[in-house]
Amino acid sequence: MKLYIANKNYSSWSMRPWVLLKQAGIAFEEVMLRFDGFDAQSKFKQGLKDINPVGKVPVLIDGDLAVWDTLAIAEYVAEKFPEKKLWPTAVAQRARARSLCAEMHSGFMGIRSACPMNIDAYLPQIGALAMRDKEALRHDLTRIDGLFSSLLKEHKGPMLFGEFSIPDAYFAPVVMRIKTYALPVSPETQAYIERLCALPGIKAWIDDALAEKDFIDFEEPFRTKP
């Protein structure tokens, strides 16, 4: 299998399937397409034109099959490798986990717009200002913090549904935002963040993102240089 992704420092959508596969121990070849622009003639778009008609990453290639969209990739991998138990095993919990991933997939625009993923940066002052001025961010953070705390209490951790599963991979980019912008969360959520970031699959992504040293100005609304 091949997984097409973009810059690890910025590409939150790429992060989800990459860390899922890595942490689950599923072999794949990484193909990184650097963000150089999003017009049709950019190298990024040209690199995807014969792979994904939508022209976005991530894309999983398995033989002649191309699977795009993070949730579709997660579902495909879970079906292809059932022994990895990437969804919770209980029917009700599996349905709940899917609901949470779907909520993440289409929602939380407050934190996404106010706090774009940037693993290499540390922007606590930007986070403080955003928390002061952005009601949507405050609403999203309250939802995320409450969600994490209740799941960890219910399943007794260390991950959201006990053991590592798709929801942990799916919320990993949100965790990166909380860290970069030093957003205030409960002690339970903070402890979960530390555990999640220590997992080998998550740590590998973070380490690679920090090693990129590829400053892309149109991905940097808050910095003029690294």
Buried (B, 14 or more C-beta within 10 A) or exposed (E): BEBBBBBBBBBBBBBBBBBBBBBBEBEBEBBBBBBBEEEEEBEBBEBBEEBBEEBBBBBBBBEEEBBBBBBEBBBBBBEEBEEBEBBBEEEEBBEBBBEBBEEBBEEBEBBBEBBBBBBBBEBEEBBBBBBEEBEBBBEBBEBBBEBBBEBBEEBEBBBBBBEBBBBBBBBBBBBBBBBBBBBBBEEBBBBBBEBBBEBEBBBBBBEBBEEBEBEBEEBBEBBEEE
